[in-house]
Amino acid sequence: MSELLISRLKNSIGLEGIVYLLNGFRFECKILSCDDDFLEIYDIKKSRVKVIKISEISEVDLNGY
């Protein structure tokens, strides 16, 4: 797992962005929490909280970083 990705996500709590998954899904979201295995987001489009395994993330675009 990329330590750079984990570090960026941990430092991006409260920011909005787009999370792209390996299966092609994408989420417009606000970053709520992050540890070494999981990312917790608020999905802006569906108005619900989701928890994503970090190993499933292919790319992240963050606003304001």
C-alpha positions in Angstrom: 0.0 0.0 0.0 1.2 3.4 -0.9 2.3 5.3 2.2 2.0 8.5 0.2 -1.7 7.9 -0.5 -2.4 7.1 3.2 -0.5 10.2 4.4 -2.3 12.4 1.9 -5.7 11.1 2.9 -5.0 11.5 6.6 -4.0 15.1 6.0 -7.1 15.8 3.9 -9.8 15.2 6.5 -12.5 17.8 5.9 -11.6 18.4 2.2 -13.9 17.6 -0.7 -12.8 15.6 -3.7 -13.4 12.6 -6.0 -12.3 9.1 -5.0 -11.8 6.7 -7.9 -11.9 2.9 -7.2 -10.3 0.1 -9.1 -13.7 -1.3 -10.2 -14.5 2.0 -12.0 -16.8 3.6 -9.4 -16.2 7.1 -8.3 -17.5 9.1 -5.4 -17.8 12.9 -5.1 -17.2 13.2 -1.4 -16.0 14.8 1.7 -13.2 13.0 3.6 -14.3 12.2 7.1 -11.7 9.9 8.6 -8.8 7.7 7.5 -6.5 5.0 9.1 -4.0 2.7 7.5 -6.7 0.4 6.0 -9.9 2.3 5.5 -11.2 5.7 4.3 -14.5 7.1 5.6 -16.2 9.5 3.3 -19.5 11.4 3.0 -20.9 10.7 -0.5 -22.3 14.1 -1.6 -24.4 12.7 -4.4 -26.2 10.0 -2.3 -26.1 11.9 1.0 -24.6 8.9 3.0 -21.5 7.8 4.7 -19.3 5.1 3.1 -16.2 3.3 4.3 -13.8 2.2 1.6 -10.8 -0.1 1.8 -7.8 1.9 0.8 -6.4 -0.9 -1.3 -9.5 -0.5 -3.6 -8.6 3.1 -4.4 -6.9 3.8 -7.7 -6.8 7.6 -7.6 -7.9 10.6 -5.6 -8.5 14.2 -6.7 -8.7 16.6 -3.8 -10.1 20.2 -3.8 -8.1 22.7 -1.9 -4.9 20.7 -1.5 
